[in-house]
């Protein structure tokens, strides 16, 4: 187990979830990404 990799993965996940929330708050992006915006 490598703590540095876990931290990097958590950071990437946070960035992805921020991007998803940003996209899903814009109707055009939301419509184009039903798989992530559900």
PDB file of N, CA, C, O and CB in Angstrom:
ATOM      1  N   UNK A   1       0.841  -1.200   0.000  1.00  0.00           N
ATOM      2  CA  UNK A   1       0.000   0.000   0.000  1.00  0.00           C
ATOM      3  C   UNK A   1       0.876   1.249   0.000  1.00  0.00           C
ATOM      4  O   UNK A   1       1.783   1.374   0.823  1.00  0.00           O
ATOM      5  CB  UNK A   1      -0.951   0.006   1.224  1.00  0.00           C
ATOM      6  N   UNK A   2       0.611   2.154  -0.902  1.00  0.00           N
ATOM      7  CA  UNK A   2       1.401   3.377  -1.025  1.00  0.00           C
ATOM      8  C   UNK A   2       0.498   4.574  -0.758  1.00  0.00           C
ATOM      9  O   UNK A   2      -0.365   4.899  -1.574  1.00  0.00           O
ATOM     10  CB  UNK A   2       2.062   3.482  -2.433  1.00  0.00           C
ATOM     11  N   UNK A   3       0.695   5.225   0.375  1.00  0.00           N
ATOM     12  CA  UNK A   3      -0.153   6.346   0.759  1.00  0.00           C
ATOM     13  C   UNK A   3      -0.138   7.489  -0.232  1.00  0.00           C
ATOM     14  O   UNK A   3      -1.138   8.186  -0.403  1.00  0.00           O
ATOM     15  CB  UNK A   3       0.259   6.850   2.088  1.00  0.00           C
ATOM     16  N   UNK A   4       1.015   7.686  -0.896  1.00  0.00           N
ATOM     17  CA  UNK A   4       1.102   8.793  -1.855  1.00  0.00           C
ATOM     18  C   UNK A   4       0.156   8.566  -3.028  1.00  0.00           C
ATOM     19  O   UNK A   4      -0.501   9.500  -3.486  1.00  0.00           O
ATOM     20  CB  UNK A   4       2.547   8.957  -2.365  1.00  0.00           C
ATOM     21  N   UNK A   5       0.084   7.332  -3.513  1.00  0.00           N
ATOM     22  CA  UNK A   5      -0.824   7.046  -4.624  1.00  0.00           C
ATOM     23  C   UNK A   5      -2.278   7.235  -4.192  1.00  0.00           C
ATOM     24  O   UNK A   5      -3.089   7.764  -4.952  1.00  0.00           O
ATOM     25  CB  UNK A   5      -0.604   5.612  -5.145  1.00  0.00           C
ATOM     26  N   UNK A   6      -2.601   6.809  -2.992  1.00  0.00           N
ATOM     27  CA  UNK A   6      -3.967   6.977  -2.496  1.00  0.00           C
ATOM     28  C   UNK A   6      -4.335   8.456  -2.434  1.00  0.00           C
ATOM     29  O   UNK A   6      -5.438   8.842  -2.821  1.00  0.00           O
ATOM     30  CB  UNK A   6      -4.121   6.329  -1.107  1.00  0.00           C
ATOM     31  N   UNK A   7      -3.413   9.278  -1.947  1.00  0.00           N
ATOM     32  CA  UNK A   7      -3.676  10.713  -1.861  1.00  0.00           C
ATOM     33  C   UNK A   7      -3.871  11.310  -3.246  1.00  0.00           C
ATOM     34  O   UNK A   7      -4.761  12.137  -3.445  1.00  0.00           O
ATOM     35  CB  UNK A   7      -2.533  11.426  -1.135  1.00  0.00           C
ATOM     36  N   UNK A   8      -3.051  10.902  -4.199  1.00  0.00           N
ATOM     37  CA  UNK A   8      -3.173  11.416  -5.560  1.00  0.00           C
ATOM     38  C   UNK A   8      -4.509  10.999  -6.162  1.00  0.00           C
ATOM     39  O   UNK A   8      -5.159  11.789  -6.847  1.00  0.00           O
ATOM     40  CB  UNK A   8      -2.007  10.917  -6.438  1.00  0.00           C
ATOM     41  N   UNK A   9      -4.918   9.756  -5.908  1.00  0.00           N
ATOM     42  CA  UNK A   9      -6.197   9.282  -6.428  1.00  0.00           C
ATOM     43  C   UNK A   9      -7.353  10.056  -5.814  1.00  0.00           C
ATOM     44  O   UNK A   9      -8.303  10.408  -6.512  1.00  0.00           O
ATOM     45  CB  UNK A   9      -6.364   7.786  -6.159  1.00  0.00           C
ATOM     46  N   UNK A  10      -7.281  10.324  -4.520  1.00  0.00           N
ATOM     47  CA  UNK A  10      -8.330  11.103  -3.862  1.00  0.00           C
ATOM     48  C   UNK A  10      -8.413  12.504  -4.451  1.00  0.00           C
ATOM     49  O   UNK A  10      -9.505  13.032  -4.664  1.00  0.00           O
ATOM     50  CB  UNK A  10      -8.076  11.179  -2.351  1.00  0.00           C
ATOM     51  N   UNK A  11      -7.261  13.102  -4.713  1.00  0.00           N
ATOM     52  CA  UNK A  11      -7.232  14.451  -5.265  1.00  0.00           C
ATOM     53  C   UNK A  11      -7.851  14.457  -6.656  1.00  0.00           C
ATOM     54  O   UNK A  11      -8.629  15.354  -6.982  1.00  0.00           O
ATOM     55  CB  UNK A  11      -5.789  14.990  -5.314  1.00  0.00           C
ATOM     56  N   UNK A  12      -7.516  13.467  -7.479  1.00  0.00           N
ATOM     57  CA  UNK A  12      -8.081  13.375  -8.824  1.00  0.00           C
ATOM     58  C   UNK A  12      -9.595  13.190  -8.737  1.00  0.00           C
ATOM     59  O   UNK A  12     -10.341  13.806  -9.498  1.00  0.00           O
ATOM     60  CB  UNK A  12      -7.434  12.206  -9.615  1.00  0.00           C
ATOM     61  N   UNK A  13     -10.045  12.349  -7.817  1.00  0.00           N
ATOM     62  CA  UNK A  13     -11.479  12.119  -7.654  1.00  0.00           C
ATOM     63  C   UNK A  13     -12.199  13.402  -7.264  1.00  0.00           C
ATOM     64  O   UNK A  13     -13.300  13.673  -7.744  1.00  0.00           O
ATOM     65  CB  UNK A  13     -11.731  11.037  -6.605  1.00  0.00           C
ATOM     66  N   UNK A  14     -11.576  14.190  -6.391  1.00  0.00           N
ATOM     67  CA  UNK A  14     -12.175  15.466  -5.988  1.00  0.00           C
ATOM     68  C   UNK A  14     -12.304  16.396  -7.187  1.00  0.00           C
ATOM     69  O   UNK A  14     -13.333  17.050  -7.359  1.00  0.00           O
ATOM     70  CB  UNK A  14     -11.336  16.136  -4.882  1.00  0.00           C
ATOM     71  N   UNK A  15     -11.263  16.459  -8.021  1.00  0.00           N
ATOM     72  CA  UNK A  15     -11.308  17.325  -9.206  1.00  0.00           C
ATOM     73  C   UNK A  15     -12.391  16.850 -10.165  1.00  0.00           C
ATOM     74  O   UNK A  15     -13.117  17.660 -10.742  1.00  0.00           O
ATOM     75  CB  UNK A  15      -9.936  17.351  -9.921  1.00  0.00           C
ATOM     76  N   UNK A  16     -12.499  15.534 -10.333  1.00  0.00           N
ATOM     77  CA  UNK A  16     -13.514  14.994 -11.237  1.00  0.00           C
ATOM     78  C   UNK A  16     -14.909  15.318 -10.708  1.00  0.00           C
ATOM     79  O   UNK A  16     -15.774  15.741 -11.474  1.00  0.00           O
ATOM     80  CB  UNK A  16     -13.340  13.465 -11.406  1.00  0.00           C
ATOM     81  N   UNK A  17     -15.140  15.125  -9.411  1.00  0.00           N
ATOM     82  CA  UNK A  17     -16.469  15.405  -8.874  1.00  0.00           C
ATOM     83  C   UNK A  17     -16.798  16.892  -8.952  1.00  0.00           C
ATOM     84  O   UNK A  17     -17.955  17.257  -9.158  1.00  0.00           O
ATOM     85  CB  UNK A  17     -16.569  14.924  -7.429  1.00  0.00           C
ATOM     86  N   UNK A  18     -15.795  17.756  -8.790  1.00  0.00           N
ATOM     87  CA  UNK A  18     -16.036  19.190  -8.973  1.00  0.00           C
ATOM     88  C   UNK A  18     -16.426  19.486 -10.416  1.00  0.00           C
ATOM     89  O   UNK A  18     -17.349  20.261 -10.664  1.00  0.00           O
ATOM     90  CB  UNK A  18     -14.789  20.005  -8.580  1.00  0.00           C
ATOM     91  N   UNK A  19     -15.728  18.874 -11.364  1.00  0.00           N
ATOM     92  CA  UNK A  19     -16.022  19.091 -12.779  1.00  0.00           C
ATOM     93  C   UNK A  19     -17.414  18.578 -13.116  1.00  0.00           C
ATOM     94  O   UNK A  19     -18.151  19.218 -13.866  1.00  0.00           O
ATOM     95  CB  UNK A  19     -14.970  18.402 -13.665  1.00  0.00           C
ATOM     96  N   UNK A  20     -17.774  17.428 -12.565  1.00  0.00           N
ATOM     97  CA  UNK A  20     -19.098  16.853 -12.804  1.00  0.00           C
ATOM     98  C   UNK A  20     -20.176  17.780 -12.263  1.00  0.00           C
ATOM     99  O   UNK A  20     -21.167  18.042 -12.945  1.00  0.00           O
ATOM    100  CB  UNK A  20     -19.215  15.457 -12.156  1.00  0.00           C
ATOM    101  N   UNK A  21     -19.994  18.277 -11.046  1.00  0.00           N
ATOM    102  CA  UNK A  21     -20.990  19.193 -10.475  1.00  0.00           C
ATOM    103  C   UNK A  21     -21.105  20.456 -11.316  1.00  0.00           C
ATOM    104  O   UNK A  21     -22.206  20.962 -11.530  1.00  0.00           O
ATOM    105  CB  UNK A  21     -20.624  19.556  -9.025  1.00  0.00           C
ATOM    106  N   UNK A  22     -19.969  20.969 -11.795  1.00  0.00           N
ATOM    107  CA  UNK A  22     -19.989  22.160 -12.628  1.00  0.00           C
ATOM    108  C   UNK A  22     -20.738  21.910 -13.922  1.00  0.00           C
ATOM    109  O   UNK A  22     -21.550  22.729 -14.353  1.00  0.00           O
ATOM    110  CB  UNK A  22     -18.575  22.623 -12.926  1.00  0.00           C
ATOM    111  N   UNK A  23     -20.456  20.761 -14.543  1.00  0.00           N
ATOM    112  CA  UNK A  23     -21.123  20.404 -15.794  1.00  0.00           C
ATOM    113  C   UNK A  23     -22.620  20.247 -15.562  1.00  0.00           C
ATOM    114  O   UNK A  23     -23.433  20.772 -16.323  1.00  0.00           O
ATOM    115  CB  UNK A  23     -20.530  19.105 -16.380  1.00  0.00           C
ATOM    116  N   UNK A  24     -22.978  19.523 -14.510  1.00  0.00           N
ATOM    117  CA  UNK A  24     -24.386  19.203 -14.283  1.00  0.00           C
ATOM    118  C   UNK A  24     -25.203  20.423 -13.881  1.00  0.00           C
ATOM    119  O   UNK A  24     -26.433  20.376 -13.901  1.00  0.00           O
ATOM    120  CB  UNK A  24     -24.507  18.139 -13.218  1.00  0.00           C
ATOM    121  N   UNK A  25     -24.540  21.508 -13.518  1.00  0.00           N
ATOM    122  CA  UNK A  25     -25.272  22.730 -13.189  1.00  0.00           C
ATOM    123  C   UNK A  25     -25.523  23.580 -14.428  1.00  0.00           C
ATOM    124  O   UNK A  25     -26.229  24.585 -14.356  1.00  0.00           O
ATOM    125  CB  UNK A  25     -24.507  23.541 -12.149  1.00  0.00           C
ATOM    126  N   UNK A  26     -24.943  23.180 -15.578  1.00  0.00           N
ATOM    127  CA  UNK A  26     -25.184  23.872 -16.845  1.00  0.00           C
ATOM    128  C   UNK A  26     -26.087  22.999 -17.709  1.00  0.00           C
ATOM    129  O   UNK A  26     -25.693  21.895 -18.083  1.00  0.00           O
ATOM    130  CB  UNK A  26     -23.839  24.191 -17.584  1.00  0.00           C
ATOM    131  N   UNK A  27     -27.295  23.471 -18.034  1.00  0.00           N
ATOM    132  CA  UNK A  27     -28.261  22.635 -18.763  1.00  0.00           C
ATOM    133  C   UNK A  27     -27.698  21.987 -20.016  1.00  0.00           C
ATOM    134  O   UNK A  27     -27.955  20.807 -20.252  1.00  0.00           O
ATOM    135  CB  UNK A  27     -29.449  23.456 -19.138  1.00  0.00           C
ATOM    136  N   UNK A  28     -26.940  22.714 -20.830  1.00  0.00           N
ATOM    137  CA  UNK A  28     -26.433  22.133 -22.074  1.00  0.00           C
ATOM    138  C   UNK A  28     -25.475  20.984 -21.788  1.00  0.00           C
ATOM    139  O   UNK A  28     -25.522  19.949 -22.452  1.00  0.00           O
ATOM    140  CB  UNK A  28     -25.733  23.204 -22.922  1.00  0.00           C
ATOM    141  N   UNK A  29     -24.601  21.168 -20.792  1.00  0.00           N
ATOM    142  CA  UNK A  29     -23.649  20.117 -20.447  1.00  0.00           C
ATOM    143  C   UNK A  29     -24.391  18.943 -19.810  1.00  0.00           C
ATOM    144  O   UNK A  29     -24.087  17.783 -20.086  1.00  0.00           O
ATOM    145  CB  UNK A  29     -22.552  20.657 -19.489  1.00  0.00           C
ATOM    146  N   UNK A  30     -25.365  19.254 -18.959  1.00  0.00           N
ATOM    147  CA  UNK A  30     -26.164  18.228 -18.304  1.00  0.00           C
ATOM    148  C   UNK A  30     -26.849  17.333 -19.337  1.00  0.00           C
ATOM    149  O   UNK A  30     -26.815  16.107 -19.224  1.00  0.00           O
ATOM    150  CB  UNK A  30     -27.207  18.871 -17.380  1.00  0.00           C
ATOM    151  N   UNK A  31     -27.462  17.945 -20.332  1.00  0.00           N
ATOM    152  CA  UNK A  31     -28.167  17.198 -21.380  1.00  0.00           C
ATOM    153  C   UNK A  31     -27.204  16.317 -22.170  1.00  0.00           C
ATOM    154  O   UNK A  31     -27.559  15.210 -22.574  1.00  0.00           O
ATOM    155  CB  UNK A  31     -28.894  18.162 -22.330  1.00  0.00           C
ATOM    156  N   UNK A  32     -25.976  16.812 -22.392  1.00  0.00           N
ATOM    157  CA  UNK A  32     -24.998  16.056 -23.166  1.00  0.00           C
ATOM    158  C   UNK A  32     -24.319  14.953 -22.367  1.00  0.00           C
ATOM    159  O   UNK A  32     -23.615  14.120 -22.939  1.00  0.00           O
ATOM    160  CB  UNK A  32     -23.959  16.984 -23.707  1.00  0.00           C
ATOM    161  N   UNK A  33     -24.522  14.937 -21.046  1.00  0.00           N
ATOM    162  CA  UNK A  33     -23.855  13.958 -20.188  1.00  0.00           C
ATOM    163  C   UNK A  33     -24.824  13.284 -19.222  1.00  0.00           C
ATOM    164  O   UNK A  33     -24.612  13.323 -18.010  1.00  0.00           O
ATOM    165  CB  UNK A  33     -22.738  14.626 -19.409  1.00  0.00           C
ATOM    166  N   UNK A  34     -25.883  12.666 -19.742  1.00  0.00           N
ATOM    167  CA  UNK A  34     -26.880  12.059 -18.846  1.00  0.00           C
ATOM    168  C   UNK A  34     -26.283  10.944 -17.992  1.00  0.00           C
ATOM    169  O   UNK A  34     -26.787  10.644 -16.910  1.00  0.00           O
ATOM    170  CB  UNK A  34     -28.050  11.510 -19.659  1.00  0.00           C
ATOM    171  N   UNK A  35     -25.195  10.325 -18.491  1.00  0.00           N
ATOM    172  CA  UNK A  35     -24.580   9.227 -17.749  1.00  0.00           C
ATOM    173  C   UNK A  35     -23.939   9.707 -16.449  1.00  0.00           C
ATOM    174  O   UNK A  35     -23.939   8.976 -15.459  1.00  0.00           O
ATOM    175  CB  UNK A  35     -23.538   8.531 -18.612  1.00  0.00           C
ATOM    176  N   UNK A  36     -23.385  10.941 -16.434  1.00  0.00           N
ATOM    177  CA  UNK A  36     -22.776  11.441 -15.199  1.00  0.00           C
ATOM    178  C   UNK A  36     -23.727  12.320 -14.412  1.00  0.00           C
ATOM    179  O   UNK A  36     -23.576  12.438 -13.196  1.00  0.00           O
ATOM    180  CB  UNK A  36     -21.512  12.214 -15.513  1.00  0.00           C
ATOM    181  N   UNK A  37     -24.701  12.941 -15.060  1.00  0.00           N
ATOM    182  CA  UNK A  37     -25.591  13.869 -14.365  1.00  0.00           C
ATOM    183  C   UNK A  37     -26.862  13.185 -13.883  1.00  0.00           C
ATOM    184  O   UNK A  37     -27.504  13.657 -12.944  1.00  0.00           O
ATOM    185  CB  UNK A  37     -25.948  15.031 -15.273  1.00  0.00           C
ATOM    186  N   UNK A  38     -27.228  12.080 -14.517  1.00  0.00           N
ATOM    187  CA  UNK A  38     -28.338  11.253 -14.096  1.00  0.00           C
ATOM    188  C   UNK A  38     -29.610  12.014 -13.802  1.00  0.00           C
ATOM    189  O   UNK A  38     -30.619  11.411 -13.437  1.00  0.00           O
ATOM    190  CB  UNK A  38     -27.952  10.495 -12.912  1.00  0.00           C
TER     191      UNK A  38
END
